[in-house]
Amino acid sequence: MSSSSNPDGSQYGRLAYWDQRYTDDKEPFEWYTNYNSIRSNCHSHFRPNGKILNVGCGNSLVSEDMHFDGFNDIVNVDLSGVVIQQMIDKTQALNGLTWQVMDARYMEFDDESFDAILDKGMIDTLLSGDNSIESAQKFSSHVARILKPGGIYMCLSSGIPNERLPMLNNQDYSWDVECVPIAKPVISEVEVKFNLEEDTSCYWLYICKTGGDDEEG
Ligand SMILES: C[S@@+](CC[C@H](N)C(=O)[O-])C[C@H]1O[C@@H](n2cnc3c(N)ncnc32)[C@H](O)[C@@H]1O
């Protein structure tokens, strides 16, 4: 994960950190990159009328952009009640977007209830917190459980394939994983300097497709 505003990665696993961050700064903040960078992948893999989960949604504009781009049913969850209330207030006129406080490690949804799950920085957040591997495994198990047969888990991550693929290629999840590079946006000189300190030159979109029917609709 990368943010010039927080030097201590372990804080990303803490609710108090996120609540304070969203209390202090109510402006939308886009981790990694914006919807345009993953738009074609969303259209290739998500159905407009499918039920989509955006997990660890934060106050990113992605779900609103997807809504205006034709995706009709997007459930958004985040651990922070502060940001969820802000997003409820902000998007109350937008039918098809719902918001819930939920811990990604203990998701309360029924088995096979989503056609697609979008994770933009969620597993990276868990991997930078306490009990990182256990947290990421709990989350991934829930993702696999709540996806419908033929469903897609799409994860935008800063983690390189050598690190993420061994974790995602778990036979318990019965999905096939493909990964595609996503260019990093260069926003400012500060951002360029920051990016150069990392040993990756791009982000990675991990596209996990479960076996089974995937009726188009
Ligand atoms: C790196 S930010 C990504 C936000 C947004 N997806 C984006 O792309 O801009 C991680 C988000 O995950 C949330 N979060 C942290 N731990 C969580 C957990 N255990 N369950 C659900 N959300 C969590 C944080 O509140 C934060 O909004």
The ligand as a Tripos MOL2 file, in Angstrom:
@<TRIPOS>MOLECULE
LIG
   27    29     1     0     0
SMALL
NO_CHARGES

@<TRIPOS>ATOM
      1 C1         -6.8340    1.5340    1.1610 C.3       1 LIG1
      2 S1         -8.4370    2.0650    1.5500 S.3       1 LIG1
      3 C2         -9.2600    1.7720   -0.0120 C.3       1 LIG1
      4 C3        -10.5120    2.6130   -0.1620 C.3       1 LIG1
      5 C4        -11.1590    2.5270   -1.5380 C.3       1 LIG1
      6 N1        -11.4660    1.1630   -1.8910 N.3       1 LIG1
      7 C5        -10.2980    3.1360   -2.6080 C.2       1 LIG1
      8 O1         -9.9210    2.4440   -3.5430 O.co2     1 LIG1
      9 O2        -10.0310    4.3350   -2.5570 O.co2     1 LIG1
     10 C6         -8.9990    0.7250    2.5760 C.3       1 LIG1
     11 C7        -10.4030    0.8410    3.0820 C.3       1 LIG1
     12 O3        -10.7010   -0.3590    3.7920 O.3       1 LIG1
     13 C8        -11.3820   -0.0450    4.9850 C.3       1 LIG1
     14 N2        -11.1110   -1.1480    5.9300 N.ar      1 LIG1
     15 C9        -10.0220   -1.3370    6.7170 C.ar      1 LIG1
     16 N3        -10.1200   -2.4980    7.3730 N.ar      1 LIG1
     17 C10       -11.2950   -3.0600    6.9940 C.ar      1 LIG1
     18 C11       -11.9780   -4.2580    7.3170 C.ar      1 LIG1
     19 N4        -11.4520   -5.1490    8.1910 N.pl3     1 LIG1
     20 N5        -13.1640   -4.5100    6.7320 N.ar      1 LIG1
     21 C12       -13.7180   -3.6210    5.8670 C.ar      1 LIG1
     22 N6        -13.1290   -2.4670    5.5140 N.ar      1 LIG1
     23 C13       -11.9320   -2.1920    6.0670 C.ar      1 LIG1
     24 C14       -10.8750    1.3020    5.4080 C.3       1 LIG1
     25 O4        -11.7970    1.9780    6.2400 O.3       1 LIG1
     26 C15       -10.6560    1.9730    4.0580 C.3       1 LIG1
     27 O5        -11.8040    2.6740    3.6670 O.3       1 LIG1
@<TRIPOS>BOND
     1     1     2 1
     2     2     3 1
     3     2    10 1
     4     3     4 1
     5     4     5 1
     6     5     6 1
     7     5     7 1
     8     7     8 2
     9     7     9 1
    10    10    11 1
    11    11    12 1
    12    11    26 1
    13    12    13 1
    14    13    14 1
    15    13    24 1
    16    14    15 ar
    17    14    23 ar
    18    15    16 ar
    19    16    17 ar
    20    17    18 ar
    21    17    23 ar
    22    18    19 1
    23    18    20 ar
    24    20    21 ar
    25    21    22 ar
    26    22    23 ar
    27    24    25 1
    28    24    26 1
    29    26    27 1
@<TRIPOS>SUBSTRUCTURE
     1 LIG1         1 GROUP 0 **** ****
